[in-house]
């Protein structure tokens, strides 16, 4: 039964890693794409439009994406080291 618990833990960690890497990649790339400016809320609310077009806001969101990528890669590194033992 211990082997099965380890398999479930490994699978859970892999899903966690995949989530962080995906979210990180999206948060890094999307603020600088055309998709970011084609936004219903930006079209209807001038305040949201000003925030969305602000390069500092885009950089902050991309920074959060980088943090997510780093967290996912750090956990992947830990998992790979743990699996070697």
Backbone torsions as a table, in degrees:
resi	resn	phi	psi	omega
1	UNK	NA	-26.0	-178.8
2	UNK	-65.7	-39.0	179.4
3	UNK	-61.5	-38.5	179.5
4	UNK	-67.3	-40.5	177.3
5	UNK	-62.9	-38.8	178.4
6	UNK	-66.5	-38.1	178.1
7	UNK	-65.1	-41.3	179.0
8	UNK	-65.8	-41.5	178.4
9	UNK	-63.2	-42.8	178.8
10	UNK	-64.3	-43.5	178.5
11	UNK	-63.2	-42.1	178.3
12	UNK	-61.8	-43.2	179.1
13	UNK	-66.6	-37.5	177.6
14	UNK	-64.8	-39.7	176.4
15	UNK	-65.3	-40.0	177.2
16	UNK	-61.9	-44.9	179.0
17	UNK	-63.5	-45.3	179.6
18	UNK	-61.4	-39.9	178.4
19	UNK	-61.5	-49.5	-177.8
20	UNK	-64.9	-39.2	179.2
21	UNK	-67.2	-40.9	-180.0
22	UNK	-66.8	-47.7	179.7
23	UNK	-62.6	-41.6	179.1
24	UNK	-61.5	-44.6	180.0
25	UNK	-64.4	-41.6	178.4
26	UNK	-63.8	-44.6	-178.3
27	UNK	-69.2	-25.1	177.1
28	UNK	-78.0	-40.7	-171.6
29	UNK	-90.2	-40.4	-171.0
30	UNK	-64.1	-40.0	-179.7
31	UNK	-60.4	-18.9	-178.2
32	UNK	-104.4	9.3	-179.2
33	UNK	-101.0	170.1	177.6
34	UNK	-67.8	-30.7	179.7
35	UNK	-56.7	-34.1	-177.2
36	UNK	-63.2	-38.4	-177.0
37	UNK	-83.8	-18.1	176.3
38	UNK	-88.3	80.6	-171.7
39	UNK	-131.3	131.6	-179.5
40	UNK	-59.5	-44.8	-176.9
41	UNK	-68.4	-34.0	177.1
42	UNK	-67.8	-31.6	179.1
43	UNK	-74.3	-29.1	-175.7
44	UNK	-99.0	-26.4	-176.9
45	UNK	-118.8	115.0	-177.7
46	UNK	-61.3	-34.9	179.9
47	UNK	-64.3	-42.9	178.2
48	UNK	-65.4	-39.0	178.3
49	UNK	-60.4	-43.0	-180.0
50	UNK	-64.2	-39.7	179.8
51	UNK	-69.5	-43.1	-177.9
52	UNK	-64.9	-35.9	-178.8
53	UNK	-83.0	-9.3	-179.4
54	UNK	-72.4	125.7	-178.1
55	UNK	-68.3	-28.9	177.8
56	UNK	-67.4	-39.9	177.6
57	UNK	-65.7	-41.8	177.4
58	UNK	-61.7	-42.1	179.0
59	UNK	-65.1	-37.9	178.5
60	UNK	-64.8	-42.4	179.0
61	UNK	-67.3	-39.6	175.8
62	UNK	-64.9	-34.9	176.3
63	UNK	-63.2	-39.8	175.6
64	UNK	-63.9	-37.1	176.5
65	UNK	-63.6	-40.6	177.7
66	UNK	-63.5	-40.6	177.2
67	UNK	-61.4	-39.9	176.8
68	UNK	-64.3	-42.2	177.5
69	UNK	-62.0	-43.7	179.4
70	UNK	-63.4	-42.4	178.7
71	UNK	-62.8	-43.3	179.3
72	UNK	-65.6	-42.6	179.2
73	UNK	-68.5	-36.7	177.4
74	UNK	-65.0	-41.2	178.6
75	UNK	-68.8	-36.0	176.1
76	UNK	-63.4	-42.8	177.5
77	UNK	-61.1	-44.2	178.2
78	UNK	-62.8	-42.1	179.8
79	UNK	-64.1	-42.5	-179.9
80	UNK	-65.9	-39.0	176.5
81	UNK	-66.1	-38.3	-178.9
82	UNK	-68.6	-37.3	-178.9
83	UNK	-69.0	-28.2	-179.5
84	UNK	-69.0	-25.7	-177.7
85	UNK	-70.3	NA	NA
